[in-house]
Amino acid sequence: MLAFISHPSCLEHDVGTLHPECRQRLEVIDNQLLMSGLDFVIRRHDAPAIGRDALERVHDPNYVQRVYETAPQTGSVWVDGDTLMSPGTLGAAERAAGAGVMAVDLVMNGEASAAFCAVRPPGHHAEQGTAMGFCLFDNIAVAAGHAMAVHGLERVAIVDFDAHHGNGTEEIFKNDKRVLFCSSFQHPFYPFTGHGSDTDNLVDVPLSAGADGAAFRAAITDHWLPALERFRPQFLFISAGFDGHVMDEMSGLALTESDFAWITRELHRVAQKHSNGRIVSILEGGYDLSALPRCVVAHLKELL
């Protein structure tokens, strides 16, 4: 059974009417699940609030404290140039990070074959001590940290196919040889990182603006898949960003639902071979309200 983890609190992160990272992103996913029939073959779970200890495995404790102190009771506060906190943001961020921890436990305990976390705010731009790019806590990093600290895993892979480089996840784990981080992204593009040389545990695949499915699939086949085979991960995490879709104005890539289905299928094959099928996927980007839910459904069908 595929676990689908979310929480109503994630709708209460209020970024205003013109911000692309809006609550409607989760609402349209829910609607598409119903229309596709997938809602009848998944098991829904409410995400718990994260504990401070889990956050502080991957974030500087002083930064975590600043986030809690900055959370407004009324109005809104900008914590960087494009990351906003409203009165509902801290609760949403706690549930978004908590979803990944719950997902790991469900999969490790055999209660779910895989898990998808439909949460916001997203996480992969948040560094150890910095919020940025709509992100406060690095949800995927928190989940991976939990898998290693609580379940004793020694090799976990995080793959990130968002159109924007997952700089926060890379910064957190760049010196941790237990983690293989693979990222594909448009370059040059925000946050203008991730185009340096690969290392033993970092595999970055920059894509030019206009890159289509053929270019994306070739890059993944040539770079990610061999690295994953060498690493033999015990658990596979996916930062699932769908803003590389051709309809999404937040990038210049030209991917389609079939490309996201293909990469999910390839990652599922890797997990079946090396990880006992263990996969946790967490929503990152994807801002076109027509394309996003179709991409998520394509992704979930392959996870099933």
N, C-alpha and C positions, 0 to 999 in steps of 0.2 A: 504494500500500500504506500502511495506517495503522500507524505505529510505536506500540508499547505499551511504555513504559519503566518499570521498577521495579527493585528489588534486594532480596535476602533481608535485608540489613542493616536495611531499614526495619521489619522485624518485631522487631528487637532493641531498639527504643526502648520500654522497659518503664515504663508509667505506673501499674501496679497494676490490681487486678481491678475496681475500681469506677469508674475514669476512662472517660469516653465516647470519648476518642481512643485506642482500643485497637488492638492488632495484628489483631484479628478483622476490622476494616474492610477490610483488604487481602485477607484470606483469603476473605471472602464475595464480593468482586469477582471473584477468580480462579475460584471455583466457578461463579458466574453466567456468566462468559465461556464456560466449558466447556459448561454446560447450554444456552446460547443458540446455540452453534455459532460464535460470533464468534472463538473461539480459533483457528479454522482459517483466518481471513481477515485476521488481524493478524500483524505481525512483532514478536516480543518482543526487547527489548534490556535488558542489564544496565546500570544507571546507573553512570557513573564517579563517583569522589569529586571534589568541587569543589576547585579551587585557591584559595588565599587571595587572589590578585589579582582573581579574578572576584567573590568576596564583597565585596572592598573597593571595587569600583566603586559599590556601592549602600549599603554599611554603613560606619560609622566604623571605621577600623582598630583603634582602642582597644577598641571594643566586640567586634570579632571576636576580638581577643586575650583579652578577658575570658571569652568563651565557651569558648575552648580551655583557659584556665587553670581554669575552673570545673568542667569535665567530670570526674566522679568515677571513680575506679578501682573502688570498691565502694560499695554503698549508693545513695542518691539525694540530690539537691540541688534545692531549689525556687529557681528564678531569678526568678520573680515569683509572684503569688498563685495562679496556676493553670498555670504552665509548669514542668515537672519535667525534670531531667536524671538519667538512670540511666547505668550504664557503657556501654550500647549506644546512647545518644542521639546523641553527637557523630558517630559513624559513620553513623547513619541520616540526620542532618541534612546531612552532607556529600554523601550519595548523593541526597537529596531535591533539594538545590540543583543537584547535578551533572546530574540527569535533565533539567532544563530547558535547560541548556547543550547537552547531547547532542541534545535534541529540535530546538533551533534549527539546529544544524549539519546534522542529517539532512534537515530540510525545505529549508533554504537550498541544500544540495548536490544536491537532487533525489532523494535516497534514500528519501524518504517523502513522501506527499501531505499528511499532517498527523500530529500526534503527541499522545498522551495519556500523562501521567505519573501513575502510581498510586503515590504516595509518601506518606510521613509521616516526621517531623512536618509539618503544614501550614505555610504561611508568611505569609499576607497581613496578619496583625496585627503582625508584627515591623517595627519602625521602624528608622531609620538606626542608632540607638544603644540600642535597648531591645527586650528579649524580652517578649512578652505573648500571652495568648490561645492557648496551646498552641504558639506559634511561636517559633523561634530565628532562622532566616534567612528572608528574604522570597524564596521560590523563584521566584515569577513576576517579581519585580523583577530578580533576578539574571539570569534568562533574557532579559528585555528589554534590560538593560544590555549583555549579551553581544552581542545582535543589533545594537545600535547601535555598540558599540566595535569588534567584530571584523568584522562584515559591512557596516558603513558605512550602515545604514539611518537615514533622517532622519525618518520618521514611523511610529511604532508605537502601536497601540491596545491597551489592557488593559481587558477587561470582566470584572466580578466580580458573579456573581449569588448568592453566598453570603448566607445570612440575616443575617449579621453584617457590618457595614461593613468594607471593607478599608482600615482606617486606616493601616496600615504602608505599603502601596503608595502611597496618596495622599500621605502625608507625604514619602516618598522622591522622588516625581516632581512635586510640586505646582508647582514653579517651572521645570520642564523642558518647554518648548514642543514638544519632539520627541515627547512622550508624551501621548496622550489617555487619560484614565482615567474609565471609566464604571462606576458601582456602584449596584446595587439592594440594599435591605436593610430589615429591620424597624426601625421607629423609633417611639418611643424604646426602645432596646435596647442591650445591650453591643456595642461599646465606647463608646456614647453620643457618636459623632462622625459627621461626614458629612452633616449636615443644614443646612449653611450655604448661601450663595448659590453657584450655579454660576459657573465661570470659563471662559476660553477652552479650557482643557484638562482641566477637572474637571466631570463631570456626575453628580451624586448624585440618586438616586431613592429617597426614603424611602417605605416601605409600612407601613400601619397593621397592628397585630396582627389576624389573621383575614383578611387580604387573600388572595383566591383567584386562580386563573389568569386570570380576566378582568381583574382590576385590574392584575396583573403584566404581562400582555401589552399593555394600554393604556399603561401607564407606559413600557415599553420602546419601543413604537411612537412615542409622542409625544416622548420625550426622547433615548434612546440612538441610535435609527436615524438621525434627522436629523443628529445630531452626527457620527456615523461617516461619513455621506455627505459632509458638509462637509470632514472631515479627510482622507479618502481614504488610509487606512493602508496602508503597505507590508507590514505583518505584523500579524496579529491574535493576541493572547494572551487566554486565558480562565482566570480563577480560578474553577474549577468546584466550587462548594459546593452540596451537595444537602440541607442541613439546613433548607431552607424547605419540605420535603415535609410534607404534612399528618400523616403518621405520626411525624415526628421531634419528640421532646419538647424539643429544644434551641432551638426557636423557636415562634412562634405563627402562622406563615404556613400557608397551606392549598394549596400547590402539589402537582401530581402529576407522574408520569413524562411525560405528554403535554406539560406546560408546559416541562419541560427539553428535550424533543425539539424543541418549537417554537422556543425561543430559540436552540438550536444550529443549527437549520435557517436561521433568519434571519441568524445570524452567518456561517454558511457562505456564504450568498448574498452578504453584504458582502465576504467574503474572495475569493470568485470574481470579483467585479467590480473590486476595488481592489488586492488583495494577491497576485494570481496563485495564489489558493487557499491561501496559507500560513497555517496555524493551529497553535498549540501550546496545549494545554489541560493544566492542572495541578490535581490534586485538592486541594481545601481541606476544607470541612466535609462533614457527612453522617454521622449517628451512629446512625440506626436500621438495625440489621443486616439487616432485611428490605427496607426501601425503598432503601437506598443502592445495592446491586448492581443493582437493576432500573433505577434512575435512570442509573447509569453505562452500562449496556447501551443504554438509549434514546439517551443522549448519543453513544456511539460509533457507533451505527448511522447517525446524521446526519453525523458526521464522515467516515464512509465514503462 
